[in-house]
Every structure is written in C-alpha cells, then in structure tokens.
Amino acid sequence: MDGADMDGAGRNGAATAHAGSGEDGIWYLAQLRPNQQERARTNLERQGYRCFLPRRPLTRRRGKRLVQGLGPLFPGYIFLVIEPDRPWGPANATWGVARLVMRAANTPQPVPAAVMADLLARTDADGVLQPAAEPLSPGDAVRITAGPMVEFVAEVERLGDAERVGVLLQMMGQAVRAELPRAHLTRLAG
C-alpha cells in the first residue's frame, strides 16, 4: 500500500461504482500486479470500465507513531463491470492487472450479485466500508479495526451510548477495560 492510501489522498474508491451499480453488466474481480492498484484503476476507467475499490479505515505504525488512513478492503484486487456484449480480453490485458479471476480456463468468474449489492450498500460515497448495523450484546466477541489496539479481539462488557462500547481485552494475562467507538468494532461470528 502506498502513502496515498494511508493519508486518504488517493482517489475515492466508489466514484465509478455508485454512478451505476452494475445493472448493465456483470461485476468481475481482477487480481492486480503488486502496488499497481491506481495504475490499474486509471487504465481500466480510461477504457470505459466501471471500477470499484472498496476501502476501510486502517491504523498503521510508522516508527513510534500510529497513523490513521484508508487501505483497500481486498488488497491486490479490484472489482469491475463488463457489459455482456463487451469482450473481457482487454480488461485482462490492462496495465496493472495481473489477471481476471477465472472459473475455467477461458471464462471469468462473475462476483455473485448479492455480494456486490451488500458491498455497494455498505460503502459510503468515498468508497469506505461502513460497519454493519448488526447489534452488539454484552458477551459478544469483537475485533478492533482501528486505533492503537487494532486487530485485538475483545469481549463486549457494556453498551454505552450509540457511539461508545465498553470492552474487556486480555493483555498480558489480565483483563483490561477500554471504551471504544462502535465504528472501530466488528462482531465476530459465533
């Protein structure tokens, strides 16, 4: 991921996706060459393909500092719409694209419509994935998705107002209480 992704200065991830949700064509997934997501998107859009590169909030360490930014939800991949009457070969040969994800030797694998509908519905106008509106309950296991405790798994202890949640983290053999923004938590299945 390059610096433009971390500071949010890159182009927005949903600019072309929200212009049309794929009714005219089918969504496909393209695997990208390393560090080529912006090049691939630019070249695909130049050829007239609608692209979608969903992003998520990301916290990274830079030296001793924590830096907030945006990163791809699916690193190394981009979604694109190919109309039924259009050949897919040019998209497969675009600079920055390694290959379309294929189901057979000569047939690209469409992304299920329900998956794309959910992704498009859960991203804002800037292409940033919003947390699911699934309710949390005390005792639920959650993953922390941003901030200094990113990637830690915690247990919901109490629900504060709509924006804050009290959690218990296991750190160094002890339970530690913390209060975090609801947007920084993802409920784990199970």
Sequence and secondary structure as in RCSB ss.txt:
>XXXX:A:sequence
MDGADMDGAGRNGAATAHAGSGEDGIWYLAQLRPNQQERARTNLERQGYRCFLPRRPLTRRRGKRLVQGLGPLFP
GYIFLVIEPDRPWGPANATWGVARLVMRAANTPQPVPAAVMADLLARTDADGVLQPAAEPLSPGDAVRITAGPMV
EFVAEVERLGDAERVGVLLQMMGQAVRAELPRAHLTRLAG
>XXXX:A:secstr
  HHHHHT S  TTTTTTT  STTSEEEEEEE TT HHHHHHHHHHTT EEE  EEEEEEEETTEEEEEEEESST
TEEEEEE TTS SHHHHTSTTEEEE EEETTEE B  HHHHHHHHHHB TTSBB        TT EEEE SSTTT
T EEEEEEE STTEEEEEEEETTEEEEEEEEGGGEEE   
